[in-house]
Amino acid sequence: MRRLADLWHRHDRPQQPTYPTYEAAVAACTGDSYEHGDLVNVICAKTYRYRDALSDVAIATRLNPTSAYSLCGLLASIGAPEMIYVIDFGGACGAHYYLARAALPSPYKLRWIVIETLAMAQKADAATTSDELSFSSDLRAAVDSLKRVDLLHTSGALEYVSDPHDCLRTLVSSGAKHMLFNRLGLTKGPRDVIGVQESWLSENGPGDLPRGFQDRQVRYPFTFMPESSFYEVLCENYDVVMTFDEPSAIFPVNDEPIIGLGLLVRLRR
């Protein structure tokens, strides 16, 4: 959907349908969603290829801004060189973990739990679980299983859950010392903007479409929640450390005032 950014300032762009509820948007997806097998399989295949590339010291890794911000969030959460406990909400098949593991010196150990849809968590867990990395579809259970949460990381995920307001409250109640919201899409308007996003299968996950997959368009619901509502919940327990512009996860929805940003926050003592 990044190509839609070129249409942002055009007055003749087609009107995009919006929906009164998330359930109505799901019904309009005609079989596609983040649980769809094609999407899960492509993202997992891309991630394993990305993991292998990161482990090859002969390949110089060029970070995009999203990856760089993610590493900054991790580094900000580091205390003594011991175990770092991370919840990666919406972390797909673990791409952020593999980048962190490649960047951190070996004395730093990770306990990294990716929270994903049931389909994605089961697919990734069967193939890649290790002493450091595991997958779950239950955020509350994952938080309870850790001794502490040094960093709760989420990138381009809050917009795609069924109820972002309830999900945000759960994230804020996690007690994580730091949280990094990356690729966050919000609206400056007074109410949720709910719609259906279309993208090419090849645009999901890191890198090009792997062999054996046929590219096609996929559709899934999204919700851009009001910026005011987001900060009202977030600032109950957290102070903002830094913010940055991150428009890569947003796209035009008619004349709605959609914004893209990222922010690193710290638990208030």
N, C-alpha and C positions, 0 to 999 in steps of 0.2 A: 504493500500500500504506500510505500514511500513515493512512488511516482505520482500519487494524488496531490503531493505538496505543490506541484506545478500548477494545480488548478485553484489553489487557495484564493488568489486575488481575482479570479475570473468571475465576472458577473453573470456569465451565461452557463455556468456549470449546472448540471441537472440536479434537481431536488432529490435528496436522499430520504427514504421513508424513516420515520422514527416511530417508537412504539410506547404504549402506556406502561407496559410491564416487561420485565426480563423474559417471562414465560411466553409472551406474545412474540418477542424477538426470536426465541428458540424455535417456535413453531414456523417462523418464516425462513429458517435455515435449511429446510427440506433435507434433513438427514445428516448434514455436516455439523460439527461442533469440535471443541477441543478434545472430545473423547473419541473422535473418528479414527479408525485404525490406520488409514493412510497417513494422517497427520502425525500420529504417534510414531509410526514406523520410520517416517522420513526424518523426524527430529532426532530420534535415537541413532539412526545410521549416520547422520551428519555429526552428531556429538562424538561418537566413537572415532570417526575420522579426525575430528578436531583434537581429541585427546591424544591420538597417536602422533599428530603433527607437533603438539606441544612437548611431547617426550623426546622428540628428535632434536638433539642439540645442534645439528647442522642447519636447522631451519630457524631463521630469525623471525620472531613473532612480532607482528605489527598490530598494536592495539588500536581499536576504534575508541571514540570517547566513552561509549557505554562501558566497555571493559575497563578502561582506565578509572572511571568513577567507581566501579565496583571494587577494584583493588584499593582505592583510596579509603573506601568505607571499611574494608578489612583491616588495613594498616592502622586506622584510627582506633580500632577496637583492641589492639594488641597491648597486653601488659607485659608480664614476665614471659620469657621464652618457654612456655609450657604448653598446655592444651588450650586451644581456642575453640570455643563452642559456637557453632553457626547454625541458624535456621535459614534455609534458602526457600522462601515462599514463591512458588511458581518457577522453580529452577529447572524444569524439564528433565533432561537426562544427566544433569550434573556438569554442564559446560563451565559454569562459574567456579565450581570446585576444582576442576582440572586446571583452570587458569591460576587459581590461588595456589594450588599445590606446586605448579611449575615456578611460580614467582617467589614463594617463601623459602627461606633456608631450611635445611632438613631438621635443625633442632626444634622448630615449631611444628607441633602436632595439631591435627585438626580433628574435630568431631563434628561432622557436617551432615545435617539431615535436610534433604530436599522434600518440600511439601508440594504435591502435585495431584492432578485428577487420579482417580482410582486406576484408570486404564494406563496412564503414563507411569504411575508409581509401580504398578505390577510389572510392566514391561521392563523398566529400567532396573528394578530391584532384582529381577531374575538374572540379569546379565552383568551388573556392575557393582553390587554391594561389596564393601570391603570393611576393614576395621575402622576406617575413617569416614566412609561415605555410605549413607543408607537413604531409603526413600519411604515416604509415608503419605497417606491421603488425609491424615487426621492431625491438624495443627495443634490442637490442645494436648493431645497425647504425646506428640513430639516434644513440646515444651516441657511437659511433666517428666519426660524420660531423661532430660539433661540436668546436670548439676546446676548449670547456669546458662544463660544465653548472652554471649559477648556481642554478637552481631546478629540482627535479623535483617536479612537482605531480601529485597524484592525488586524485580525489574520487569516492567511491562506486564504485571499480573493482576493488580487490583481492579483494573478496568474490565476484566473478563470473568470475574466471579459472579455468582447469581445475585448476591446482595453485598455490594462493596461497603456499605455503611456498617453492617454487622461484622463483616470481615475486618474492617479497620479497627473496630472496637476490640476484636479478639487480638489483633496484632499489638495494639497499644497496651492491652492488659497482660502481655507476655512477660513483662519485666526485663526485656532485653536491655543491656547496657547502652547499646547503640542500635539505631535502625537506619538503613539506607533505602530510600525510595528512589528508584531509578526508572527512567522512561515512563514517567507518570503523566497521564492525561487527565485533565480536569476541565470543568467549565466555569467561567466567571458568571454564568447565569444563576438564577435562583433555584433551579430544579434539575434533576437527573436528565441527561440526554442519553436515551437508550436506542440502539440501532443494531444493524447487522453489518459487519465488516466483511469485505471480500478481498482476498489476496490470492496469489499464486502459491501452490503447494511448495514450490521451490524457494519462496521467500521466508519460509518458516524454518528456524534453526540456523546454526552457523555454517556458512559456506554454500557451495553449489549443490544442486540436486544430485544425489548419488545415482550410479547406474542401477538400472532395474526398476526405476520409478518413472511413471509418466506424469508430466506436469499437467496440472489442471487448476481451475479456480476452486477455492474452498471458502466456506462462509461460517461465521460464528458470531454470537451476540457480544455486544460491548455495552458498558455504561460509563459515561463520563460524569462523575459526581461533582457537585458544586465545590469550588475551592474553599468557600467559607465553611461549609460543613466539614470538609477534610481537616482544616486547621482547628476547628472547634473541638473535634475529638482528639486529634493528635496532641494538642497543647495542654490537655488535661494532665499528662504525665511526662511530656518531653519538651525539651528546649531545642530550638533549631540551631545547629552549629554552622551550617553553610548551605546555600542553595546554588543551583546552576541551571542554565537553560538546557533542555534536552528535548528538542522537537521531534526526534526520530520516531516516536510512538504515536504521534497524533496525525489526524487527517481531517479535512473539512467535513463538517456536517451542516449543510445548508448555511445559514447565517449565524450559527451558534458560536459564542466566543470561547473556543477551545484553546487551551494553553498546554504546553508541554514543559515539564521541569523535573529536576531531581533535588533531593535534599537529604542531608545527613543530620540526624537528631540524636540527642543524648538524654538518657533517663534523668529526670529531675530528682535530686537528693532531698 
